[in-house]
Amino acid sequence: MDKQRILIVDDDSNIAGLIALYLNKECFETCISADGEDALVQVKEFKPDLMLLDLMLPGIDGYEVCRRVRKDTQLPIIMLSAKGETFDKVLGLELGADDYMVKPFDSKELVARVKAVLRRREVHEAEAVQEPKKTDYVSYPDLEVDLGNYTVKYKGVRVEMPPKELELLYFLAAHPNQVFSREQLLGQIWEYDYMGDSRTVDVHIKRLREKIHDHEKWAISTVWRVGYRFETH
């Protein structure tokens, strides 16, 4: 079986080398890029299964690399940064990153998140070649979510959204009026234990609300200090 490939993009050679060491021990094949321009080249030449992307890069920064990669591919991206401010996390996730880690980070947590993101992609690819199941489809007035072929229709028009947004919408809509905490949603959608940052869920809910507006028959509701639910009327 071919090793899964991880592209590490970081201009700090010591950090990049250490990350490569962690991942090589877990039987991943790695490639290191020290700047954004080379990273874009390696996406095409190395053909990684996942990219670990530092934000602060010489030349083209990590935000722009993510933006350009997202135009052409759904390559999983985990952003790495010494910045821990909410704004930076939100911007990274809104650009299409799958996850965000703040330096310094624990090697076991890094490996766990890499494996979780890759596992989700494998599930997506496996489901893409299968016939859609009836249980993979939910429908409400002016809203159809089909997890079998990863499509959403709102008021009869197809809405484009990344896999995790769609999965989050489907999960909530498939359990109407049931309240889920952010930690529960992290476990269900991102498939790893809660590691201290539930902002990921909030950002994805915000993006869903921008694309799918509340209806007189249903709404994505916030339950104060608890979490979220898909509320039907």
KEMAR-923371 format. One record per residue (C-alpha): x, y, z; residue in three letters; chain; residue number from 0. Coordinates in steps of 0.5 Angstrom, whole numbers, plus 500, padded with zeros to 3 digits. Layout:
<atoms>
    u    v    w  residu  chaine  num
    X    Y    Z     ALA       A  NUM
...
</atoms>
This chain:
<atoms>
    u    v    w  residu  chaine  num
  500  500  500     MET       A    0
  503  507  498     ASP       A    1
  504  512  504     LYS       A    2
  500  518  504     GLN       A    3
  504  524  503     ARG       A    4
  504  530  507     ILE       A    5
  506  537  505     LEU       A    6
  509  541  510     ILE       A    7
  510  548  509     VAL       A    8
  514  552  514     ASP       A    9
  520  557  513     ASP       A   10
  523  555  520     ASP       A   11
  527  549  518     SER       A   12
  527  546  525     ASN       A   13
  520  546  526     ILE       A   14
  519  543  519     ALA       A   15
  524  538  520     GLY       A   16
  521  536  527     LEU       A   17
  514  535  524     ILE       A   18
  517  531  518     ALA       A   19
  520  527  524     LEU       A   20
  514  526  527     TYR       A   21
  510  524  521     LEU       A   22
  515  519  518     ASN       A   23
  515  515  524     LYS       A   24
  508  514  523     GLU       A   25
  509  512  516     CYS       A   26
  507  518  512     PHE       A   27
  512  521  506     GLU       A   28
  513  528  507     THR       A   29
  516  534  503     CYS       A   30
  518  540  506     ILE       A   31
  517  547  502     SER       A   32
  520  554  505     ALA       A   33
  515  559  502     ASP       A   34
  509  560  499     GLY       A   35
  511  560  491     GLU       A   36
  514  553  492     ASP       A   37
  508  550  496     ALA       A   38
  504  551  490     LEU       A   39
  509  548  486     VAL       A   40
  509  542  490     GLN       A   41
  502  541  491     VAL       A   42
  502  539  483     LYS       A   43
  508  536  483     GLU       A   44
  508  532  490     PHE       A   45
  501  531  490     LYS       A   46
  500  531  497     PRO       A   47
  494  528  501     ASP       A   48
  494  533  506     LEU       A   49
  498  540  507     MET       A   50
  500  543  513     LEU       A   51
  501  550  512     LEU       A   52
  504  555  516     ASP       A   53
  501  562  516     LEU       A   54
  507  567  516     MET       A   55
  511  565  510     LEU       A   56
  516  569  506     PRO       A   57
  513  572  499     GLY       A   58
  506  569  498     ILE       A   59
  503  568  505     ASP       A   60
  499  562  508     GLY       A   61
  492  565  507     TYR       A   62
  494  566  500     GLU       A   63
  496  559  499     VAL       A   64
  490  557  502     CYS       A   65
  486  561  497     ARG       A   66
  489  559  491     ARG       A   67
  489  552  493     VAL       A   68
  482  552  494     ARG       A   69
  480  555  487     LYS       A   70
  482  548  484     ASP       A   71
  482  543  489     THR       A   72
  479  540  496     GLN       A   73
  486  538  498     LEU       A   74
  485  538  506     PRO       A   75
  489  543  509     ILE       A   76
  491  544  517     ILE       A   77
  494  551  518     MET       A   78
  499  552  523     LEU       A   79
  501  559  526     SER       A   80
  504  562  532     ALA       A   81
  498  567  532     LYS       A   82
  492  564  537     GLY       A   83
  488  570  536     GLU       A   84
  480  568  534     THR       A   85
  481  573  528     PHE       A   86
  486  569  525     ASP       A   87
  483  562  526     LYS       A   88
  476  565  523     VAL       A   89
  480  567  517     LEU       A   90
  484  561  516     GLY       A   91
  477  557  517     LEU       A   92
  473  561  512     GLU       A   93
  478  561  507     LEU       A   94
  477  553  507     GLY       A   95
  482  550  512     ALA       A   96
  480  544  515     ASP       A   97
  483  545  522     ASP       A   98
  488  550  525     TYR       A   99
  493  549  530     MET       A  100
  497  554  534     VAL       A  101
  504  553  536     LYS       A  102
  507  550  540     PRO       A  103
  503  544  539     PHE       A  104
  504  537  542     ASP       A  105
  506  532  537     SER       A  106
  501  527  539     LYS       A  107
  496  532  538     GLU       A  108
  498  534  531     LEU       A  109
  499  527  528     VAL       A  110
  492  525  531     ALA       A  111
  489  531  527     ARG       A  112
  492  529  521     VAL       A  113
  490  522  521     LYS       A  114
  483  525  523     ALA       A  115
  482  529  517     VAL       A  116
  485  524  512     LEU       A  117
  480  519  515     ARG       A  118
  475  524  513     ARG       A  119
  477  524  506     ARG       A  120
  477  517  505     GLU       A  121
  470  516  508     VAL       A  122
  468  522  502     HIS       A  123
  472  518  497     GLU       A  124
  469  511  499     ALA       A  125
  462  514  499     GLU       A  126
  462  518  492     ALA       A  127
  463  511  489     VAL       A  128
  457  508  492     GLN       A  129
  450  509  491     GLU       A  130
  446  514  495     PRO       A  131
  442  511  501     LYS       A  132
  435  514  503     LYS       A  133
  438  515  510     THR       A  134
  443  520  507     ASP       A  135
  438  525  505     TYR       A  136
  434  530  509     VAL       A  137
  428  534  506     SER       A  138
  425  540  509     TYR       A  139
  421  546  505     PRO       A  140
  426  550  501     ASP       A  141
  432  545  503     LEU       A  142
  435  539  501     GLU       A  143
  441  536  503     VAL       A  144
  444  529  500     ASP       A  145
  450  526  504     LEU       A  146
  450  521  498     GLY       A  147
  452  525  493     ASN       A  148
  454  531  497     TYR       A  149
  449  536  495     THR       A  150
  445  542  498     VAL       A  151
  439  545  494     LYS       A  152
  436  551  498     TYR       A  153
  430  554  494     LYS       A  154
  431  550  488     GLY       A  155
  438  552  487     VAL       A  156
  444  548  489     ARG       A  157
  449  551  494     VAL       A  158
  456  550  494     GLU       A  159
  460  548  500     MET       A  160
  466  545  503     PRO       A  161
  464  537  505     PRO       A  162
  465  539  513     LYS       A  163
  460  545  512     GLU       A  164
  455  540  509     LEU       A  165
  456  534  514     GLU       A  166
  455  539  519     LEU       A  167
  448  541  516     LEU       A  168
  446  534  514     TYR       A  169
  448  532  522     PHE       A  170
  443  537  525     LEU       A  171
  438  537  520     ALA       A  172
  438  529  521     ALA       A  173
  436  530  528     HIS       A  174
  431  536  528     PRO       A  175
  430  539  535     ASN       A  176
  436  536  538     GLN       A  177
  441  540  542     VAL       A  178
  448  538  541     PHE       A  179
  454  541  544     SER       A  180
  460  544  540     ARG       A  181
  464  538  543     GLU       A  182
  459  533  541     GLN       A  183
  459  536  534     LEU       A  184
  467  536  534     LEU       A  185
  467  529  535     GLY       A  186
  461  527  530     GLN       A  187
  464  532  524     ILE       A  188
  471  532  525     TRP       A  189
  472  525  529     GLU       A  190
  477  527  534     TYR       A  191
  476  528  541     ASP       A  192
  475  535  544     TYR       A  193
  482  539  544     MET       A  194
  480  545  547     GLY       A  195
  478  550  541     ASP       A  196
  470  549  539     SER       A  197
  471  556  535     ARG       A  198
  471  551  529     THR       A  199
  464  549  530     VAL       A  200
  462  557  531     ASP       A  201
  465  559  524     VAL       A  202
  462  553  520     HIS       A  203
  455  555  523     ILE       A  204
  457  562  521     LYS       A  205
  458  560  514     ARG       A  206
  452  556  514     LEU       A  207
  448  561  516     ARG       A  208
  451  566  510     GLU       A  209
  449  561  505     LYS       A  210
  442  558  508     ILE       A  211
  438  563  511     HIS       A  212
  433  561  517     ASP       A  213
  426  559  514     HIS       A  214
  419  560  517     GLU       A  215
  419  552  518     LYS       A  216
  426  551  520     TRP       A  217
  432  555  523     ALA       A  218
  439  553  525     ILE       A  219
  438  556  532     SER       A  220
  443  557  538     THR       A  221
  442  555  545     VAL       A  222
  445  559  549     TRP       A  223
  451  556  553     ARG       A  224
  450  550  550     VAL       A  225
  451  549  543     GLY       A  226
  446  548  536     TYR       A  227
  440  545  534     ARG       A  228
  436  545  527     PHE       A  229
  429  547  530     GLU       A  230
  423  546  526     THR       A  231
  416  550  527     HIS       A  232
</atoms>
